[in-house]
Amino acid sequence: MQMKTIKWEITEETARITFTRPEKMNVINTEFLEELGQVLDKIAKKEVRVLVLTGEGKAFCAGADIIEMTSRETVRQVLYFNHMVNTLLNRIEDLPIPIIAAINGHTLGGGLELALACDFRIAVRGAKIGLPEINLGVIPAAGGTQRLPRTIGITKAKEMLYMGEPISADEAEKIGLLNKTVLPSSLEAETEKLVESLLKKPALALSMLKEAVNQGTQLDLRRGIRYEGKVFALLNDSKEKEEGIRAFLEKREPVFK
Ligand SMILES: C/C=C/C(=O)SCCNC(=O)CCNC(=O)[C@H](O)C(C)(C)COP(=O)(O)OP(=O)(O)OC[C@H]1O[C@@H](n2cnc3c(N)ncnc32)[C@H](O)[C@@H]1OP(=O)(O)O
């Protein structure tokens, strides 16, 4: 289905959202956020098990629309927009399914913050990856100062944030910001391969795993381990555990429905 800033497709088990303003580097504006939120509502109502986010053109997403940014004159207008962006990115981070950012090109500012809210990041070689906000006299405001250090460590995060210099996809993979870099011609196939692998995993256990890891980044070690234990216990009488154990004993691959 084509909307003004994105198009989306939901099949039996997967959903795919494509940002469709390549001429504007798929920048984040109010309309984009509203449409993304509408599609997340649709996905939440289905038994979708994997979501792929990708873009058309040379950029996955070049960040917040700088032109629209200049129209936000009062602190309140900025606070409202930040609330809108972060509500959406937190929804993505909390969606109880694996989300893949299939990074088709430059991923800067809010675009990288969007990708950081996803579970996997596969990028094409040649993509510029960074948080250049400091060079605009501002700082990231969609989680970049929080998720980036938690993802790659404070040392490289401060370097990326303070210098505002984009890095290459290869460098981003090296520092653990990306799962993989691929040739542009392979992005689709590599993404589908990851989707297929994830669809073979137990959906409930994957959701619980995401929940435990995400909550763990916000808890101290002991509370995180306690949280993990409770999530583990919830799976104890699941059909997925039954199948997993039975498949092991019968020396065969498990089939998680
Ligand atoms: C809380 C969050 C804050 C933020 O995210 S702040 C924004 C952070 N993002 C950036 O600073 C990235 C800015 N954009 C760029 O650096 C470059 O673009 C690219 C590297 C992405 C691509 O460069 P190239 O291939 O030379 O294309 P081009 O001529 O710069 O851009 C094509 C058209 O796209 C518009 N555009 C690009 N990025 C943005 C943006 N972030 N906000 C608004 N417009 C943008 C340009 O202006 C231009 O438009 P026209 O063709 O009309 O001249």
The ligand as an SDF file (V2000), in Angstrom:
LIG
                    3D

 53 55  0  0  0  0  0  0  0  0999 V2000
   16.6000   14.8120   16.2480 C   0  0  0  0  0  0  0  0  0  0  0  0
   17.1840   14.5710   14.9170 C   0  0  0  0  0  0  0  0  0  0  0  0
   17.9600   15.5470   14.2940 C   0  0  0  0  0  0  0  0  0  0  0  0
   18.4980   15.3170   12.9490 C   0  0  0  0  0  0  0  0  0  0  0  0
   18.4080   14.2510   12.3510 O   0  0  0  0  0  0  0  0  0  0  0  0
   19.2690   16.6950   12.2230 S   0  0  0  0  0  0  0  0  0  0  0  0
   19.5650   16.1820   10.5420 C   0  0  0  0  0  0  0  0  0  0  0  0
   20.7700   15.2860   10.4780 C   0  0  0  0  0  0  0  0  0  0  0  0
   21.0050   14.8840    9.1070 N   0  0  0  0  0  0  0  0  0  0  0  0
   21.9230   15.5170    8.3120 C   0  0  0  0  0  0  0  0  0  0  0  0
   22.5750   16.4400    8.7120 O   0  0  0  0  0  0  0  0  0  0  0  0
   22.0940   14.9540    6.9290 C   0  0  0  0  0  0  0  0  0  0  0  0
   21.9720   16.0760    5.9040 C   0  0  0  0  0  0  0  0  0  0  0  0
   22.0640   15.5690    4.5440 N   0  0  0  0  0  0  0  0  0  0  0  0
   23.2620   15.2220    3.9890 C   0  0  0  0  0  0  0  0  0  0  0  0
   24.2980   15.1910    4.6210 O   0  0  0  0  0  0  0  0  0  0  0  0
   23.2360   14.8840    2.5240 C   0  0  0  0  0  0  0  0  0  0  0  0
   21.9990   15.3040    1.9910 O   0  0  0  0  0  0  0  0  0  0  0  0
   23.3850   13.4000    2.2170 C   0  0  0  0  0  0  0  0  0  0  0  0
   24.7690   12.9190    2.6180 C   0  0  0  0  0  0  0  0  0  0  0  0
   22.3030   12.6170    2.9210 C   0  0  0  0  0  0  0  0  0  0  0  0
   23.1990   13.2290    0.7120 C   0  0  0  0  0  0  0  0  0  0  0  0
   24.0660   14.1390    0.0470 O   0  0  0  0  0  0  0  0  0  0  0  0
   23.8760   14.3770   -1.5240 P   0  0  0  0  0  0  0  0  0  0  0  0
   23.8640   13.0620   -2.2180 O   0  0  0  0  0  0  0  0  0  0  0  0
   24.8970   15.4000   -1.9200 O   0  0  0  0  0  0  0  0  0  0  0  0
   22.4210   14.9830   -1.7210 O   0  0  0  0  0  0  0  0  0  0  0  0
   21.9510   16.4470   -1.2550 P   0  0  0  0  0  0  0  0  0  0  0  0
   21.9460   17.3730   -2.4280 O   0  0  0  0  0  0  0  0  0  0  0  0
   22.6840   16.8850   -0.0310 O   0  0  0  0  0  0  0  0  0  0  0  0
   20.4240   16.1540   -0.8060 O   0  0  0  0  0  0  0  0  0  0  0  0
   19.4080   15.8890   -1.7890 C   0  0  0  0  0  0  0  0  0  0  0  0
   18.1910   16.7120   -1.3420 C   0  0  0  0  0  0  0  0  0  0  0  0
   17.7640   16.2190   -0.0440 O   0  0  0  0  0  0  0  0  0  0  0  0
   17.7510   17.3210    0.8530 C   0  0  0  0  0  0  0  0  0  0  0  0
   18.1040   16.8440    2.1990 N   0  0  0  0  0  0  0  0  0  0  0  0
   19.0890   15.9850    2.5210 C   0  0  0  0  0  0  0  0  0  0  0  0
   19.1180   15.8050    3.8620 N   0  0  0  0  0  0  0  0  0  0  0  0
   18.1300   16.5610    4.3850 C   0  0  0  0  0  0  0  0  0  0  0  0
   17.6360   16.7960    5.7030 C   0  0  0  0  0  0  0  0  0  0  0  0
   18.1190   16.1560    6.7900 N   0  0  0  0  0  0  0  0  0  0  0  0
   16.5920   17.6580    5.8610 N   0  0  0  0  0  0  0  0  0  0  0  0
   16.0420   18.2800    4.7860 C   0  0  0  0  0  0  0  0  0  0  0  0
   16.4460   18.0840    3.4950 N   0  0  0  0  0  0  0  0  0  0  0  0
   17.4810   17.2280    3.3160 C   0  0  0  0  0  0  0  0  0  0  0  0
   18.7780   18.3110    0.3230 C   0  0  0  0  0  0  0  0  0  0  0  0
   18.4830   19.5910    0.8070 O   0  0  0  0  0  0  0  0  0  0  0  0
   18.5460   18.1800   -1.1660 C   0  0  0  0  0  0  0  0  0  0  0  0
   17.3400   18.8950   -1.4840 O   0  0  0  0  0  0  0  0  0  0  0  0
   17.3010   19.7610   -2.8480 P   0  0  0  0  0  0  0  0  0  0  0  0
   17.4660   18.7390   -3.9490 O   0  0  0  0  0  0  0  0  0  0  0  0
   15.9470   20.4160   -2.7930 O   0  0  0  0  0  0  0  0  0  0  0  0
   18.4600   20.7240   -2.7610 O   0  0  0  0  0  0  0  0  0  0  0  0
  1  2  1  0
  2  3  2  0
  3  4  1  0
  4  5  2  0
  4  6  1  0
  6  7  1  0
  7  8  1  0
  8  9  1  0
  9 10  1  0
 10 11  2  0
 10 12  1  0
 12 13  1  0
 13 14  1  0
 14 15  1  0
 15 16  2  0
 15 17  1  0
 17 18  1  0
 17 19  1  0
 19 20  1  0
 19 21  1  0
 19 22  1  0
 22 23  1  0
 23 24  1  0
 24 25  2  0
 24 26  1  0
 24 27  1  0
 27 28  1  0
 28 29  2  0
 28 30  1  0
 28 31  1  0
 31 32  1  0
 32 33  1  0
 33 34  1  0
 33 48  1  0
 34 35  1  0
 35 36  1  0
 35 46  1  0
 36 37  1  0
 36 45  1  0
 37 38  2  0
 38 39  1  0
 39 40  1  0
 39 45  2  0
 40 41  1  0
 40 42  2  0
 42 43  1  0
 43 44  2  0
 44 45  1  0
 46 47  1  0
 46 48  1  0
 48 49  1  0
 49 50  1  0
 50 51  2  0
 50 52  1  0
 50 53  1  0
M  END
$$$$
